[in-house]
């Protein structure tokens, strides 16, 4: 199972199982495989503002 990532600004969670269809990221795409110019679909920050999501 691929790792989920969370936006440190708005807490949007990128789930590889879902992808980001509105941005052309198909389901099954690992976060590492997303192009560096991808932006958070909720707040627009860069990929650099995401970190590994760890469930508590």
PDB file of N, CA, C and O in Angstrom:
ATOM      1  N   UNK A   1       0.840  -1.190   0.000  1.00  0.00           N
ATOM      2  CA  UNK A   1       0.000   0.000   0.000  1.00  0.00           C
ATOM      3  C   UNK A   1       0.875   1.240   0.000  1.00  0.00           C
ATOM      4  O   UNK A   1       1.829   1.335   0.772  1.00  0.00           O
ATOM      5  N   UNK A   2       0.549   2.191  -0.868  1.00  0.00           N
ATOM      6  CA  UNK A   2       1.335   3.408  -0.967  1.00  0.00           C
ATOM      7  C   UNK A   2       1.044   4.337   0.202  1.00  0.00           C
ATOM      8  O   UNK A   2      -0.043   4.323   0.780  1.00  0.00           O
ATOM      9  N   UNK A   3       2.032   5.134   0.529  1.00  0.00           N
ATOM     10  CA  UNK A   3       1.954   6.075   1.638  1.00  0.00           C
ATOM     11  C   UNK A   3       1.074   7.275   1.277  1.00  0.00           C
ATOM     12  O   UNK A   3       1.137   7.786   0.159  1.00  0.00           O
ATOM     13  N   UNK A   4       0.258   7.716   2.232  1.00  0.00           N
ATOM     14  CA  UNK A   4      -0.521   8.938   2.062  1.00  0.00           C
ATOM     15  C   UNK A   4       0.331  10.125   2.506  1.00  0.00           C
ATOM     16  O   UNK A   4       1.244   9.985   3.320  1.00  0.00           O
ATOM     17  N   UNK A   5       0.015  11.296   1.953  1.00  0.00           N
ATOM     18  CA  UNK A   5       0.714  12.532   2.312  1.00  0.00           C
ATOM     19  C   UNK A   5      -0.304  13.591   2.682  1.00  0.00           C
ATOM     20  O   UNK A   5      -1.403  13.633   2.128  1.00  0.00           O
ATOM     21  N   UNK A   6       0.073  14.461   3.638  1.00  0.00           N
ATOM     22  CA  UNK A   6      -0.833  15.505   4.099  1.00  0.00           C
ATOM     23  C   UNK A   6      -0.234  16.882   3.837  1.00  0.00           C
ATOM     24  O   UNK A   6       0.966  17.096   4.009  1.00  0.00           O
ATOM     25  N   UNK A   7      -1.091  17.809   3.419  1.00  0.00           N
ATOM     26  CA  UNK A   7      -0.679  19.199   3.211  1.00  0.00           C
ATOM     27  C   UNK A   7      -0.510  19.841   4.583  1.00  0.00           C
ATOM     28  O   UNK A   7      -1.415  19.786   5.415  1.00  0.00           O
ATOM     29  N   UNK A   8       0.645  20.447   4.814  1.00  0.00           N
ATOM     30  CA  UNK A   8       0.907  21.062   6.117  1.00  0.00           C
ATOM     31  C   UNK A   8       0.177  22.390   6.281  1.00  0.00           C
ATOM     32  O   UNK A   8       0.152  22.947   7.378  1.00  0.00           O
ATOM     33  N   UNK A   9      -0.409  22.898   5.219  1.00  0.00           N
ATOM     34  CA  UNK A   9      -1.126  24.174   5.279  1.00  0.00           C
ATOM     35  C   UNK A   9      -2.620  23.967   5.545  1.00  0.00           C
ATOM     36  O   UNK A   9      -3.180  24.569   6.461  1.00  0.00           O
ATOM     37  N   UNK A  10      -3.265  23.108   4.737  1.00  0.00           N
ATOM     38  CA  UNK A  10      -4.727  22.960   4.844  1.00  0.00           C
ATOM     39  C   UNK A  10      -5.172  21.564   5.286  1.00  0.00           C
ATOM     40  O   UNK A  10      -6.363  21.324   5.485  1.00  0.00           O
ATOM     41  N   UNK A  11      -4.228  20.658   5.437  1.00  0.00           N
ATOM     42  CA  UNK A  11      -4.487  19.284   5.886  1.00  0.00           C
ATOM     43  C   UNK A  11      -5.215  18.416   4.852  1.00  0.00           C
ATOM     44  O   UNK A  11      -5.825  17.408   5.209  1.00  0.00           O
ATOM     45  N   UNK A  12      -5.153  18.806   3.570  1.00  0.00           N
ATOM     46  CA  UNK A  12      -5.637  17.931   2.498  1.00  0.00           C
ATOM     47  C   UNK A  12      -4.763  16.680   2.495  1.00  0.00           C
ATOM     48  O   UNK A  12      -3.541  16.768   2.616  1.00  0.00           O
ATOM     49  N   UNK A  13      -5.389  15.529   2.360  1.00  0.00           N
ATOM     50  CA  UNK A  13      -4.634  14.273   2.336  1.00  0.00           C
ATOM     51  C   UNK A  13      -4.617  13.723   0.917  1.00  0.00           C
ATOM     52  O   UNK A  13      -5.663  13.462   0.324  1.00  0.00           O
ATOM     53  N   UNK A  14      -3.407  13.550   0.384  1.00  0.00           N
ATOM     54  CA  UNK A  14      -3.266  12.894  -0.916  1.00  0.00           C
ATOM     55  C   UNK A  14      -3.223  11.397  -0.682  1.00  0.00           C
ATOM     56  O   UNK A  14      -2.337  10.890   0.007  1.00  0.00           O
ATOM     57  N   UNK A  15      -4.184  10.693  -1.261  1.00  0.00           N
ATOM     58  CA  UNK A  15      -4.276   9.239  -1.139  1.00  0.00           C
ATOM     59  C   UNK A  15      -4.000   8.638  -2.515  1.00  0.00           C
ATOM     60  O   UNK A  15      -4.782   8.843  -3.444  1.00  0.00           O
ATOM     61  N   UNK A  16      -2.899   7.901  -2.656  1.00  0.00           N
ATOM     62  CA  UNK A  16      -2.563   7.309  -3.959  1.00  0.00           C
ATOM     63  C   UNK A  16      -3.652   6.409  -4.518  1.00  0.00           C
ATOM     64  O   UNK A  16      -3.769   6.269  -5.735  1.00  0.00           O
ATOM     65  N   UNK A  17      -4.447   5.801  -3.658  1.00  0.00           N
ATOM     66  CA  UNK A  17      -5.520   4.925  -4.124  1.00  0.00           C
ATOM     67  C   UNK A  17      -6.599   5.715  -4.865  1.00  0.00           C
ATOM     68  O   UNK A  17      -7.323   5.159  -5.691  1.00  0.00           O
ATOM     69  N   UNK A  18      -6.703   7.013  -4.569  1.00  0.00           N
ATOM     70  CA  UNK A  18      -7.696   7.880  -5.186  1.00  0.00           C
ATOM     71  C   UNK A  18      -7.067   8.752  -6.271  1.00  0.00           C
ATOM     72  O   UNK A  18      -7.680   9.002  -7.309  1.00  0.00           O
ATOM     73  N   UNK A  19      -5.837   9.214  -6.023  1.00  0.00           N
ATOM     74  CA  UNK A  19      -5.183  10.135  -6.944  1.00  0.00           C
ATOM     75  C   UNK A  19      -5.781  11.532  -6.813  1.00  0.00           C
ATOM     76  O   UNK A  19      -6.341  11.879  -5.773  1.00  0.00           O
ATOM     77  N   UNK A  20      -5.662  12.318  -7.855  1.00  0.00           N
ATOM     78  CA  UNK A  20      -6.258  13.656  -7.916  1.00  0.00           C
ATOM     79  C   UNK A  20      -6.795  13.835  -9.328  1.00  0.00           C
ATOM     80  O   UNK A  20      -6.200  14.535 -10.147  1.00  0.00           O
ATOM     81  N   UNK A  21      -7.945  13.184  -9.607  1.00  0.00           N
ATOM     82  CA  UNK A  21      -8.478  13.171 -10.968  1.00  0.00           C
ATOM     83  C   UNK A  21      -8.686  14.564 -11.561  1.00  0.00           C
ATOM     84  O   UNK A  21      -8.511  14.753 -12.765  1.00  0.00           O
ATOM     85  N   UNK A  22      -9.056  15.539 -10.731  1.00  0.00           N
ATOM     86  CA  UNK A  22      -9.295  16.896 -11.236  1.00  0.00           C
ATOM     87  C   UNK A  22      -8.017  17.539 -11.763  1.00  0.00           C
ATOM     88  O   UNK A  22      -8.067  18.472 -12.564  1.00  0.00           O
ATOM     89  N   UNK A  23      -6.869  17.033 -11.308  1.00  0.00           N
ATOM     90  CA  UNK A  23      -5.577  17.553 -11.772  1.00  0.00           C
ATOM     91  C   UNK A  23      -4.890  16.603 -12.752  1.00  0.00           C
ATOM     92  O   UNK A  23      -3.739  16.816 -13.134  1.00  0.00           O
ATOM     93  N   UNK A  24      -5.608  15.556 -13.154  1.00  0.00           N
ATOM     94  CA  UNK A  24      -5.052  14.607 -14.112  1.00  0.00           C
ATOM     95  C   UNK A  24      -4.156  13.542 -13.493  1.00  0.00           C
ATOM     96  O   UNK A  24      -3.425  12.856 -14.207  1.00  0.00           O
ATOM     97  N   UNK A  25      -4.207  13.396 -12.161  1.00  0.00           N
ATOM     98  CA  UNK A  25      -3.420  12.367 -11.472  1.00  0.00           C
ATOM     99  C   UNK A  25      -4.325  11.154 -11.281  1.00  0.00           C
ATOM    100  O   UNK A  25      -5.272  11.196 -10.494  1.00  0.00           O
ATOM    101  N   UNK A  26      -4.034  10.085 -11.995  1.00  0.00           N
ATOM    102  CA  UNK A  26      -4.899   8.905 -11.944  1.00  0.00           C
ATOM    103  C   UNK A  26      -4.708   8.121 -10.655  1.00  0.00           C
ATOM    104  O   UNK A  26      -3.650   8.169 -10.028  1.00  0.00           O
ATOM    105  N   UNK A  27      -5.755   7.399 -10.275  1.00  0.00           N
ATOM    106  CA  UNK A  27      -5.688   6.526  -9.099  1.00  0.00           C
ATOM    107  C   UNK A  27      -4.529   5.555  -9.261  1.00  0.00           C
ATOM    108  O   UNK A  27      -4.285   5.043 -10.354  1.00  0.00           O
ATOM    109  N   UNK A  28      -3.823   5.309  -8.178  1.00  0.00           N
ATOM    110  CA  UNK A  28      -2.688   4.410  -8.209  1.00  0.00           C
ATOM    111  C   UNK A  28      -1.348   5.119  -8.384  1.00  0.00           C
ATOM    112  O   UNK A  28      -0.302   4.470  -8.403  1.00  0.00           O
ATOM    113  N   UNK A  29      -1.370   6.456  -8.513  1.00  0.00           N
ATOM    114  CA  UNK A  29      -0.136   7.221  -8.684  1.00  0.00           C
ATOM    115  C   UNK A  29       0.491   7.530  -7.331  1.00  0.00           C
ATOM    116  O   UNK A  29      -0.113   8.208  -6.501  1.00  0.00           O
ATOM    117  N   UNK A  30       1.702   7.033  -7.113  1.00  0.00           N
ATOM    118  CA  UNK A  30       2.419   7.312  -5.865  1.00  0.00           C
ATOM    119  C   UNK A  30       2.760   8.794  -5.790  1.00  0.00           C
ATOM    120  O   UNK A  30       2.992   9.428  -6.819  1.00  0.00           O
ATOM    121  N   UNK A  31       2.793   9.347  -4.592  1.00  0.00           N
ATOM    122  CA  UNK A  31       3.104  10.763  -4.406  1.00  0.00           C
ATOM    123  C   UNK A  31       4.441  11.112  -5.050  1.00  0.00           C
ATOM    124  O   UNK A  31       4.591  12.180  -5.644  1.00  0.00           O
ATOM    125  N   UNK A  32       5.403  10.217  -4.930  1.00  0.00           N
ATOM    126  CA  UNK A  32       6.746  10.447  -5.474  1.00  0.00           C
ATOM    127  C   UNK A  32       6.730  10.569  -7.003  1.00  0.00           C
ATOM    128  O   UNK A  32       7.632  11.163  -7.594  1.00  0.00           O
ATOM    129  N   UNK A  33       5.705  10.003  -7.630  1.00  0.00           N
ATOM    130  CA  UNK A  33       5.624  10.014  -9.092  1.00  0.00           C
ATOM    131  C   UNK A  33       4.872  11.222  -9.656  1.00  0.00           C
ATOM    132  O   UNK A  33       4.801  11.402 -10.872  1.00  0.00           O
ATOM    133  N   UNK A  34       4.310  12.050  -8.768  1.00  0.00           N
ATOM    134  CA  UNK A  34       3.617  13.258  -9.216  1.00  0.00           C
ATOM    135  C   UNK A  34       4.676  14.289  -9.612  1.00  0.00           C
ATOM    136  O   UNK A  34       5.703  14.423  -8.946  1.00  0.00           O
ATOM    137  N   UNK A  35       4.416  15.012 -10.700  1.00  0.00           N
ATOM    138  CA  UNK A  35       5.356  16.051 -11.130  1.00  0.00           C
ATOM    139  C   UNK A  35       5.531  17.115 -10.049  1.00  0.00           C
ATOM    140  O   UNK A  35       4.608  17.398  -9.285  1.00  0.00           O
ATOM    141  N   UNK A  36       6.727  17.700  -9.997  1.00  0.00           N
ATOM    142  CA  UNK A  36       7.056  18.678  -8.961  1.00  0.00           C
ATOM    143  C   UNK A  36       6.226  19.953  -9.039  1.00  0.00           C
ATOM    144  O   UNK A  36       6.136  20.687  -8.054  1.00  0.00           O
ATOM    145  N   UNK A  37       5.616  20.232 -10.195  1.00  0.00           N
ATOM    146  CA  UNK A  37       4.834  21.461 -10.301  1.00  0.00           C
ATOM    147  C   UNK A  37       3.364  21.282  -9.899  1.00  0.00           C
ATOM    148  O   UNK A  37       2.566  22.211 -10.029  1.00  0.00           O
ATOM    149  N   UNK A  38       3.011  20.091  -9.412  1.00  0.00           N
ATOM    150  CA  UNK A  38       1.661  19.830  -8.927  1.00  0.00           C
ATOM    151  C   UNK A  38       1.387  20.707  -7.705  1.00  0.00           C
ATOM    152  O   UNK A  38       2.281  20.955  -6.896  1.00  0.00           O
ATOM    153  N   UNK A  39       0.162  21.167  -7.582  1.00  0.00           N
ATOM    154  CA  UNK A  39      -0.255  22.007  -6.454  1.00  0.00           C
ATOM    155  C   UNK A  39      -1.358  21.320  -5.665  1.00  0.00           C
ATOM    156  O   UNK A  39      -2.124  20.529  -6.214  1.00  0.00           O
ATOM    157  N   UNK A  40      -1.436  21.625  -4.376  1.00  0.00           N
ATOM    158  CA  UNK A  40      -2.517  21.113  -3.539  1.00  0.00           C
ATOM    159  C   UNK A  40      -3.852  21.560  -4.136  1.00  0.00           C
ATOM    160  O   UNK A  40      -4.048  22.750  -4.383  1.00  0.00           O
ATOM    161  N   UNK A  41      -4.772  20.619  -4.371  1.00  0.00           N
ATOM    162  CA  UNK A  41      -6.045  20.989  -4.995  1.00  0.00           C
ATOM    163  C   UNK A  41      -6.938  21.844  -4.105  1.00  0.00           C
ATOM    164  O   UNK A  41      -7.857  22.494  -4.602  1.00  0.00           O
ATOM    165  N   UNK A  42      -6.684  21.855  -2.800  1.00  0.00           N
ATOM    166  CA  UNK A  42      -7.524  22.645  -1.895  1.00  0.00           C
ATOM    167  C   UNK A  42      -6.985  24.049  -1.645  1.00  0.00           C
ATOM    168  O   UNK A  42      -7.762  25.004  -1.616  1.00  0.00           O
ATOM    169  N   UNK A  43      -5.666  24.198  -1.464  1.00  0.00           N
ATOM    170  CA  UNK A  43      -5.135  25.518  -1.106  1.00  0.00           C
ATOM    171  C   UNK A  43      -4.072  26.043  -2.071  1.00  0.00           C
ATOM    172  O   UNK A  43      -3.700  27.214  -1.994  1.00  0.00           O
ATOM    173  N   UNK A  44      -3.579  25.195  -2.978  1.00  0.00           N
ATOM    174  CA  UNK A  44      -2.675  25.667  -4.021  1.00  0.00           C
ATOM    175  C   UNK A  44      -1.196  25.723  -3.684  1.00  0.00           C
ATOM    176  O   UNK A  44      -0.402  26.205  -4.493  1.00  0.00           O
ATOM    177  N   UNK A  45      -0.802  25.240  -2.502  1.00  0.00           N
ATOM    178  CA  UNK A  45       0.624  25.243  -2.185  1.00  0.00           C
ATOM    179  C   UNK A  45       1.341  24.140  -2.956  1.00  0.00           C
ATOM    180  O   UNK A  45       0.701  23.257  -3.528  1.00  0.00           O
ATOM    181  N   UNK A  46       2.648  24.194  -2.968  1.00  0.00           N
ATOM    182  CA  UNK A  46       3.434  23.252  -3.760  1.00  0.00           C
ATOM    183  C   UNK A  46       3.584  21.897  -3.080  1.00  0.00           C
ATOM    184  O   UNK A  46       3.275  21.728  -1.900  1.00  0.00           O
ATOM    185  N   UNK A  47       4.061  20.956  -3.850  1.00  0.00           N
ATOM    186  CA  UNK A  47       4.303  19.594  -3.376  1.00  0.00           C
ATOM    187  C   UNK A  47       5.264  19.585  -2.184  1.00  0.00           C
ATOM    188  O   UNK A  47       5.210  18.684  -1.346  1.00  0.00           O
ATOM    189  N   UNK A  48       6.139  20.587  -2.112  1.00  0.00           N
ATOM    190  CA  UNK A  48       7.109  20.684  -1.013  1.00  0.00           C
ATOM    191  C   UNK A  48       6.436  20.863   0.342  1.00  0.00           C
ATOM    192  O   UNK A  48       7.038  20.576   1.377  1.00  0.00           O
ATOM    193  N   UNK A  49       5.187  21.338   0.343  1.00  0.00           N
ATOM    194  CA  UNK A  49       4.474  21.594   1.590  1.00  0.00           C
ATOM    195  C   UNK A  49       3.697  20.390   2.105  1.00  0.00           C
ATOM    196  O   UNK A  49       2.849  20.522   2.987  1.00  0.00           O
ATOM    197  N   UNK A  50       3.989  19.217   1.551  1.00  0.00           N
ATOM    198  CA  UNK A  50       3.366  17.977   2.008  1.00  0.00           C
ATOM    199  C   UNK A  50       4.362  17.158   2.809  1.00  0.00           C
ATOM    200  O   UNK A  50       5.568  17.215   2.569  1.00  0.00           O
ATOM    201  N   UNK A  51       3.843  16.396   3.764  1.00  0.00           N
ATOM    202  CA  UNK A  51       4.685  15.466   4.514  1.00  0.00           C
ATOM    203  C   UNK A  51       3.941  14.153   4.661  1.00  0.00           C
ATOM    204  O   UNK A  51       2.734  14.082   4.434  1.00  0.00           O
ATOM    205  N   UNK A  52       4.665  13.124   5.039  1.00  0.00           N
ATOM    206  CA  UNK A  52       4.069  11.801   5.205  1.00  0.00           C
ATOM    207  C   UNK A  52       2.952  11.873   6.230  1.00  0.00           C
ATOM    208  O   UNK A  52       3.125  12.433   7.313  1.00  0.00           O
ATOM    209  N   UNK A  53       1.818  11.309   5.886  1.00  0.00           N
ATOM    210  CA  UNK A  53       0.659  11.286   6.782  1.00  0.00           C
ATOM    211  C   UNK A  53       0.731  10.038   7.631  1.00  0.00           C
ATOM    212  O   UNK A  53       0.773   8.918   7.121  1.00  0.00           O
ATOM    213  N   UNK A  54       0.745  10.248   8.938  1.00  0.00           N
ATOM    214  CA  UNK A  54       0.767   9.133   9.877  1.00  0.00           C
ATOM    215  C   UNK A  54      -0.476   9.189  10.744  1.00  0.00           C
ATOM    216  O   UNK A  54      -0.696  10.148  11.484  1.00  0.00           O
ATOM    217  N   UNK A  55      -1.281   8.151  10.640  1.00  0.00           N
ATOM    218  CA  UNK A  55      -2.496   8.091  11.448  1.00  0.00           C
ATOM    219  C   UNK A  55      -2.150   7.985  12.921  1.00  0.00           C
ATOM    220  O   UNK A  55      -1.230   7.261  13.299  1.00  0.00           O
ATOM    221  N   UNK A  56      -2.876   8.695  13.738  1.00  0.00           N
ATOM    222  CA  UNK A  56      -2.643   8.623  15.204  1.00  0.00           C
ATOM    223  C   UNK A  56      -3.624   7.701  15.853  1.00  0.00           C
ATOM    224  O   UNK A  56      -3.584   7.514  17.069  1.00  0.00           O
TER     225      UNK A  56
END
